[in-house]
Amino acid sequence: MTERERNLQDQMAKIQAAGSQAAFEQAMKAQQFGSELGLKGQQTGLQAAQQATQAGATLGQLGIGQQQTFGQLAQLQSAAAAQEQAQRQRELDMAYQDFITQRQMPYKQLGFLSDILRGSASLAATGGKAVYEQPPSPLSQMVGPGLLGLGLYREFGK
């Protein structure tokens, strides 16, 4: 029985060694598969991170473009509002000028009628200054140029 026991133990040792070897090889394959899977996961994660970075940059550029567009739109709206306000102000100025003209109309008509009664068509245009003034006398008309000539003679004649 010793031979038999020895053979049995040899056989069990071979079975144990074969099982251990198979388990080791499977563990190595599983380890290698896990490592490859982890590496692929890291690569996929890096790619996803790069894509997310690119998407973020693209969104940032879109945001800047949108902000510029909104700024330009605000400037255009401001310019349009300023033009509209200027047009309304011109209309109000014209209406006010018409009001002032209408308010002064009775006074102008009264001045015109007064000028007609006085015989002067331009009295209202002179601001109320009398158009009729006493004409210079014939003596002053004759003496005036003579005195002027005498003054010039005294000044330059010597």
C-alpha positions, 0 to 999 in steps of 0.5 A: 500500500505504500506504493499505492499511497505514493502513487495516489499522493503523486497523482493528487500532487499533479492534480493540485499542481495542474489546478493551481497552474490553471488558476494562476493562468486564469488569474493572470488573464483576468488581471491582464483583462482588468488592466486593459479594461482600466487602460481603455477606461482611462483613454475613454475618460481622457477623450471625454474630458477633451471633448468636454473641454472643446465643448466648453470652449465652443460654448464660451465662444458662442456666449461671447458672440451672443453677448456682442450681438446683444450689445450691438442690438442694444446700440441699434435700439438706442440709436432708433430711440434717439431718432424717434425722440428727436422726431417727436421733439421736432414735432413738439417744437413746431407745435409750440412755434405755431402756438406762439405765432397764433398767440401773437397774431391779434397783436400783429393784426392790431399793429397792422390796422394801427399802421393803416390808420396812421398811414404807415405800412412799416410802423409795426416793422420798426418796432413802434418807432415813429416813421414820420419825423420832421424833415430838415429845414432848407437852411440846414440843408444848405449850411450843412455841406458848407460847414463840412467843407469849411471843416475839411479846409481847416483840417487839410488846407493848412 
